[in-house]
Amino acid sequence: MGLMDDLKARLGPAKGKVSGLAQQHGHKVAHGLDQAAKVVDEKTGRKYSGKIRTGTAKAKDAVDRLAHKDGGGTTDPPDPPTPPHAS
């Protein structure tokens, strides 16, 4: 078993737990991200407002993706359908 296979096998159970926590507490995480973004934006004199908004949105999207996972699945897109064989 390769290093990556071993790592994936060990982290498998944690994925489900993280997904469950994101489902239960996602709204709290999003609120905390908003608060942190506001503080950082104020401390930087609103100089980086766009970058802060972008980073906050990406972090919220990541939490949403974790919350909507089925726990055991992967985030990889499904394989495209195979074309029919030419006869």
C-alpha positions in Angstrom: 0.0 0.0 0.0 1.4 3.4 -1.0 1.7 6.4 1.3 -1.3 8.1 -0.2 -3.5 5.0 0.1 -2.5 4.6 3.7 -3.2 8.2 4.4 -6.6 8.0 2.7 -7.5 4.9 4.7 -6.6 6.6 8.0 -8.4 9.8 7.2 -11.6 8.0 6.0 -13.4 8.0 9.3 -12.5 11.6 10.0 -14.2 12.7 6.8 -17.6 11.5 8.0 -17.1 13.2 11.4 -16.1 16.5 9.8 -19.1 16.3 7.5 -21.4 15.8 10.4 -19.9 18.6 12.4 -20.2 20.9 9.3 -23.9 20.0 9.0 -24.6 20.6 12.7 -22.6 23.8 13.1 -22.2 25.3 9.7 -24.2 28.3 10.5 -21.9 29.0 13.5 -18.8 28.7 11.4 -20.3 31.0 8.8 -21.1 33.6 11.5 -17.6 33.3 12.9 -16.1 33.8 9.4 -18.2 36.9 8.9 -17.1 38.3 12.3 -13.5 37.6 11.6 -13.7 39.1 8.1 -15.3 42.3 9.6 -12.5 42.7 12.2 -9.7 42.1 9.6 -11.4 44.5 7.2 -11.5 47.2 9.9 -8.0 46.6 11.0 -6.6 46.9 7.5 -8.5 50.2 6.9 -10.7 48.5 4.3 -7.7 48.3 2.0 -8.3 44.6 1.2 -12.1 44.4 1.4 -12.4 42.6 -2.0 -9.8 40.0 -1.1 -11.4 39.5 2.3 -14.8 39.0 0.8 -13.4 36.6 -1.7 -11.6 34.6 0.9 -14.6 34.5 3.2 -16.9 33.3 0.4 -14.4 30.5 -0.5 -14.3 29.4 3.1 -18.1 29.4 3.4 -18.3 27.4 0.2 -15.8 24.8 1.6 -17.9 24.5 4.7 -21.1 24.0 2.6 -19.3 21.3 0.5 -18.3 19.5 3.7 -21.8 19.8 5.1 -23.5 18.4 2.0 -21.2 15.4 1.6 -22.6 12.0 2.4 -19.7 11.3 4.7 -18.2 8.4 2.8 -18.1 9.8 -0.7 -15.5 11.8 -2.4 -15.7 15.4 -3.7 -14.5 14.3 -7.2 -17.0 14.8 -10.0 -18.7 11.7 -11.3 -17.1 10.0 -14.3 -18.5 11.0 -17.7 -20.7 8.4 -19.3 -18.9 6.1 -21.7 -20.0 6.5 -25.3 -21.6 3.5 -27.0 -19.4 1.3 -29.1 -19.5 1.8 -32.8 -20.9 -1.2 -34.5 
